[in-house]
Amino acid sequence: MADFRVLPRQNDDEIILYQDDFSEDQLKAIIRKMNLKVTQQRLLILKAFHDGRRHVTAQELFEKVVKKDPSIGFATVYRFLRNMNDQKLVTEVRMGGMPARYELTPQKHHDHLTCVECGVIVEFENKTIENLQEKVAQQFGFLLTNHLLELYGLCPKCQSAKHLKN
């Protein structure tokens, strides 16, 4: 069984249930909202982040960006990513003891299912789970302000592969 703390990389064409689409003008507006000058490097980083898989590590984002512009360093990517996180434009997701993954802050709340074999991440929303989380918070006297639900398991494809091996 795979070590859940070291998820394999997910392919860019994997399933995403929710994905906000941003035009180049909207991406530029995001940079301006951060009180930063729109530069080609920042725009390239944001485009690379927006296109393809949403849950990326800083290293994965850097690898995508450097393919398009080898002059961009890891520190530039990481600083811009941290700045976006500080301004709540991206959401940092820490799954277990793994490196942080980032996604553009979604317009709509969702939770995650992560396959421990192939690393595919499926986003979902379930009203029953949302209501139950509210009830648990109330039971302990908490006013729920935010939450993150991560579920780990084997996706159907990996279940089939494991079944075929046995």
C-alpha positions in Angstrom: 0.0 0.0 0.0 1.2 3.5 -0.8 2.5 5.8 1.9 -0.3 8.5 2.1 2.3 11.2 3.1 3.9 10.9 -0.3 1.2 11.2 -3.0 2.2 10.6 -6.6 1.7 13.5 -9.0 -1.7 13.8 -10.6 -2.0 14.2 -14.3 -3.2 17.6 -15.6 -6.1 15.9 -17.4 -7.6 14.3 -14.2 -11.2 14.9 -13.1 -12.0 18.3 -11.6 -15.7 18.8 -10.6 -15.4 22.6 -10.0 -13.2 24.9 -12.0 -13.5 28.6 -12.2 -12.5 29.9 -15.6 -10.5 33.2 -15.6 -9.8 35.3 -18.7 -6.3 37.0 -19.0 -7.9 40.3 -18.0 -9.3 38.6 -14.8 -5.8 37.1 -14.1 -4.3 40.6 -14.5 -7.0 42.0 -12.1 -5.9 39.4 -9.5 -2.4 40.7 -9.7 -3.5 44.3 -9.4 -5.7 43.4 -6.5 -2.5 42.3 -4.7 -1.2 45.9 -5.3 1.5 44.5 -7.6 2.5 45.5 -11.0 1.4 43.2 -13.7 4.6 41.6 -15.1 5.0 38.8 -17.6 6.6 36.6 -14.9 3.6 37.0 -12.5 1.1 36.5 -15.4 2.9 33.4 -16.5 2.9 32.0 -13.0 -0.8 32.8 -12.5 -1.6 31.3 -16.0 0.4 28.1 -15.2 -1.4 27.9 -11.9 -4.8 28.4 -13.5 -4.4 26.0 -16.4 -4.3 22.3 -15.7 -4.4 20.7 -12.3 -5.5 22.9 -9.4 -3.8 21.2 -6.5 -0.1 21.9 -7.0 2.9 22.1 -4.8 5.2 25.1 -5.2 7.7 22.7 -6.8 5.2 21.4 -9.4 4.2 25.0 -10.2 7.8 26.0 -10.6 8.4 23.0 -13.0 5.5 24.1 -15.1 6.6 27.8 -15.2 10.3 27.1 -15.9 9.4 25.1 -19.0 7.9 28.3 -20.5 10.4 30.7 -19.1 13.7 29.2 -17.8 14.7 32.6 -16.4 12.1 32.4 -13.6 13.6 31.1 -10.4 11.9 29.0 -7.7 12.1 31.9 -5.2 10.1 34.1 -7.5 7.4 31.4 -7.9 7.3 30.7 -4.2 7.2 34.4 -3.1 4.3 35.1 -5.5 2.5 31.9 -4.3 3.0 32.9 -0.6 1.8 36.5 -1.4 -1.4 35.1 -3.1 -1.9 32.9 -0.1 -1.5 35.7 2.4 -4.1 37.7 0.5 -6.5 34.7 0.4 -6.3 34.5 -3.4 -5.1 30.9 -3.2 -5.9 28.3 -0.6 -3.1 26.2 1.0 -4.2 22.6 1.5 -2.0 20.5 3.8 -2.8 16.8 3.5 -1.3 14.8 6.2 2.4 15.4 6.5 2.8 16.1 2.8 4.1 19.3 1.2 1.5 22.1 1.0 -0.7 22.1 -2.2 -2.3 25.2 -3.5 -5.4 26.0 -5.5 -6.9 29.2 -6.6 -9.4 30.1 -3.9 -12.7 28.7 -5.3 -15.9 30.6 -5.6 -17.7 27.7 -4.0 -16.7 25.6 -1.0 -15.8 22.0 -1.6 -14.1 19.1 0.0 -11.5 16.6 -1.4 -11.2 12.9 -2.0 -7.6 11.9 -2.7 -6.4 8.6 -4.1 -3.4 7.3 -2.1 -2.1 5.3 -5.1 -2.3 7.6 -8.2 -2.8 11.0 -6.4 -6.0 12.0 -8.2 -7.9 14.6 -6.3 -11.7 14.7 -6.7 -13.5 17.8 -5.4 -17.1 17.4 -4.1 -19.7 19.0 -2.0 -22.2 17.0 0.1 -25.0 18.9 2.0 -25.4 16.1 4.5 -21.7 16.2 5.5 -21.8 20.1 5.6 -24.8 19.9 8.0 -23.2 17.3 10.2 -20.0 19.4 10.5 -22.2 22.3 11.7 -23.9 20.1 14.2 -20.6 18.8 15.6 -19.3 22.4 16.0 -22.5 23.4 17.8 -22.3 20.3 20.0 -18.9 21.5 21.3 -20.0 25.2 21.5 -18.0 26.3 18.4 -19.1 28.8 15.8 -17.7 27.2 12.6 -15.9 29.8 10.5 -14.1 27.5 8.1 -13.2 23.9 7.6 -11.3 21.6 5.3 -12.3 18.0 4.8 -9.9 15.5 3.2 -10.8 11.9 2.6 -8.2 9.4 1.4 -8.7 6.1 -0.3 -8.4 4.2 -3.6 -10.1 5.6 -6.7 -12.1 3.2 -9.0 -9.2 2.9 -11.4 -6.7 2.0 -8.7 -9.2 -0.4 -7.1 -9.5 -2.2 -10.5 -5.7 -2.3 -10.9 -5.3 -3.8 -7.4 -8.1 -6.3 -8.1 -6.4 -7.4 -11.3 -3.1 -8.0 -9.5 -4.7 -10.3 -7.0 
